[in-house]
Structures are given as structure tokens and as C-alpha cells.
């Protein structure tokens, strides 16, 4: 099975446990390579309205670690996430460390607690590997 990395970005300072102004973060999904992963049809009835849809973050979770906030720590953590064709998280690992282990752990937690919608290719859900970037 070939693995393709795509980019999924969560940037800014959204904090669910720490107050943050609404809209203080942004989320984007950008393919980095042509796609040719396995697909699985998930109940397509009749004609498909949108045959090709990028994967996306359906519900983002973010919590700034208290110790990192107290230190004024900033940085960007890159997390490789693998999504199933149902959009569930299969695995996650840091591939671009921020330089601060507290921020990296928070980025992993963000990936685990967020919910995703899978990519759709030719009206079929597609699993794949993405780069989930968290900027603190």
C-alpha cells in the first residue's frame, strides 16, 4: 500500500479549556501528492452530488498546556495522522517536533480528540495519511 501525506492544518490559539476568542484558529486541508489510495463505497444512493471532496477537520479540539502558556512557549508541531475511510483516526505520531515536549504532547492530544471527515474520491470515501499541523 502506498502512503501519501497530505496537509491538515490547525493554526492559532483556540483553547477549549482556556478561554480564547471565537475564530482564533484556522483549519485547512491541502493535498501534497497525487492520490491513489484504496477506496471504499459508503452507501452511495443514486448520483453522487460531490464526487471529490477533500478530507477535513469536522470538530477541532485544542488545549494549551498550562506550563507552556506560563513559559510563553510558542512553536509548531507536525503530526502525521492516518485516517480510515470512515474518517476515524487510526494512528498519530510527531514528525515535525516544535522543540517543546509539552507543545508536542498537546498536538498529539489535539489530533486524538479532534473529529475528521474523510476524503471522497469518485464518490467513495478514502482513507489516507495527512500532516496535521498545530501552531501554538
C-alpha positions, -999 to +999 in steps of 0.1 A: +000+000+000+014+034-010+013+062+016+006+097+006+010+126+031-015+155+028-016+186+049-042+193+076-035+225+095-048+237+128-032+271+135-037+298+161-048+298+197-081+281+201-084+267+236-114+248+248-102+245+284-086+280+283-107+309+271-100+322+236-119+345+214-141+328+188-124+324+154-089+325+169-078+295+148-080+283+112-082+248+097-072+238+062-066+206+043-042+206+013-031+175-007+007+173-011+008+144-036-015+129-062-039+105-046-042+068-055-052+052-022-077+024-016-113+035-016-145+021-001-180+029-010-200+040+020-237+040+010-239+059-022-275+061-033-282+074-068-260+101-082-233+115-060-236+153-056-199+159-048-177+132-063-145+146-050-142+163-015-110+169+005-106+155+040-113+180+067-114+185+104-151+182+114-146+192+150-113+206+163-100+202+199-072+222+213-059+228+248-028+250+255-007+232+282-006+254+313+031+251+318+038+260+282+015+290+285+032+301+317+066+299+299+052+319+270+062+289+247+053+291+211+060+267+182+046+245+155+041+207+158+036+185+128+016+153+135+013+125+109-022+112+112-037+082+094-075+083+088-097+053+079-122+056+050-148+064+077-127+094+089-116+078+122-081+083+135-061+051+131-027+064+142-008+096+151+029+105+156+050+136+158+071+140+126+079+177+130+087+185+166+081+220+179+112+219+202+090+218+233+078+184+245+047+200+262+036+215+229+042+182+211+021+163+236-007+189+232-006+185+194-009+147+198-039+152+221-054+176+197-052+150+169-067+123+191-096+144+204-105+161+171-130+145+147-124+142+109-144+138+078-127+115+052-117+125+017-141+114-010-128+104-044-151+094-072-180+092-047-161+068-024-146+075+010-108+073+010-085+067+039-051+082+039-022+098+057-022+136+064+000+162+081-019+178+110-001+210+119-007+227+153+007+262+157+009+275+193 
